[in-house]
Amino acid sequence: MESSSVTSKSQVTIPKEARQRFGSRQGTQIEFELVNDPIEMRVKSTPIEVSGSGFGMLKSDLTSVPADLDPARVIKK
């Protein structure tokens, strides 16, 4: 059994083996339940997998630039 220390901010690092077994990653919601003396930890929800490309992650109020825009023609004007 692995152990962890509680930080000054009351945070605890979940051991790597436990994170891998339950598939937890950044954004995973964990719930804790006191059962007499031990504490049970359960994965409440796991975030949706993010695409590796990152396409579409950023949003903007600005109008988009046409795909066929030629920057050289804009500079000449």
Residue pairs with C-beta under 8 A, 6 or more apart in sequence:
2 15
2 17
2 18
4 12
4 13
4 14
4 15
5 12
6 12
14 24
14 30
14 41
18 24
19 25
22 43
23 43
23 46
24 30
24 43
24 46
25 46
25 47
26 47
27 46
27 47
28 43
28 45
28 46
28 47
29 43
29 44
29 45
29 46
30 41
30 42
30 43
30 44
31 41
31 42
31 44
32 39
32 40
32 41
32 42
33 39
33 40
33 42
50 57
51 57
